Amino acid sequence: MCNLLQGQNPGHFAQTSRSIRLAGRSTSVRLEGVFWTALGEIAAAEGVSVPRLIALLHDEGVDRLGDIGNLASLLRAACILYRRRGA
């Protein structure tokens, strides 16, 4: 076994919902704690709030991908891609 999860904070895996506004509409996003933490770190590095970062990622996703079927999946992928690029 890879033991990747051994000793990790259980809060990393607990899902939490947050309400945000996208294009003037309120929506709820449910993510695991580790992704909310990553979004907070990315937002700080980019000099924006987490809700603003989510709005920017949503808009970029719509521009590049068209319809976004699942915003939470887009955000998870964005967190992984951001980490992979070494930022």
C-alpha positions in Angstrom: 0.0 0.0 0.0 1.1 3.5 -0.6 0.1 4.8 2.9 -0.8 8.2 1.3 -3.8 8.6 3.7 -2.0 7.4 6.9 -1.9 10.2 9.4 -3.9 12.7 7.4 -6.4 15.0 9.0 -9.9 13.5 8.6 -11.1 17.0 7.9 -9.4 16.8 4.5 -12.0 14.3 3.4 -15.1 15.8 5.0 -17.3 17.6 2.5 -18.5 21.1 3.1 -20.9 23.2 1.1 -20.5 26.9 0.6 -22.8 29.3 -1.1 -21.3 31.6 -3.8 -22.6 34.0 -6.4 -21.9 33.2 -10.1 -23.2 35.6 -12.8 -25.5 37.2 -10.2 -27.0 33.9 -9.2 -26.5 32.1 -5.9 -25.2 28.5 -6.1 -23.9 26.0 -3.6 -20.6 24.2 -4.1 -19.7 21.0 -2.1 -16.0 20.1 -1.8 -13.8 18.1 0.5 -11.8 20.2 3.0 -8.5 19.6 1.2 -9.9 21.3 -1.9 -11.2 24.3 0.0 -7.8 24.6 1.6 -6.1 24.4 -1.9 -8.6 27.0 -3.3 -7.7 29.3 -0.4 -4.0 28.9 -1.1 -4.5 29.5 -4.9 -6.7 32.6 -4.2 -4.1 34.1 -1.9 -1.3 33.5 -4.4 -3.5 35.1 -7.1 -4.5 38.0 -4.9 -8.2 37.3 -5.0 -10.9 36.0 -2.6 -12.0 32.3 -2.9 -15.4 33.3 -4.3 -13.7 35.5 -6.9 -11.3 32.7 -7.8 -14.3 30.3 -8.3 -16.0 32.9 -10.5 -12.9 33.3 -12.6 -12.4 29.6 -12.9 -16.1 29.2 -13.8 -15.9 31.9 -16.5 -12.6 30.4 -17.9 -14.2 27.0 -18.0 -17.2 28.3 -19.9 -15.0 30.1 -22.4 -12.7 27.2 -23.0 -15.0 24.2 -22.5 -18.5 25.4 -23.1 -21.0 23.9 -20.8 -19.7 23.0 -17.3 -21.7 20.0 -16.2 -20.2 19.9 -12.7 -18.6 22.9 -11.1 -17.2 20.9 -8.2 -15.4 18.6 -10.6 -14.0 21.6 -12.5 -12.7 23.1 -9.2 -11.1 19.8 -8.1 -9.3 19.5 -11.5 -8.2 23.1 -11.3 -6.6 22.5 -7.9 -4.7 19.5 -9.2 -3.6 21.3 -12.4 -2.4 24.3 -10.4 -0.3 22.1 -8.1 1.1 20.1 -11.1 2.3 23.3 -12.8 4.4 24.0 -9.7 2.7 27.2 -8.6 
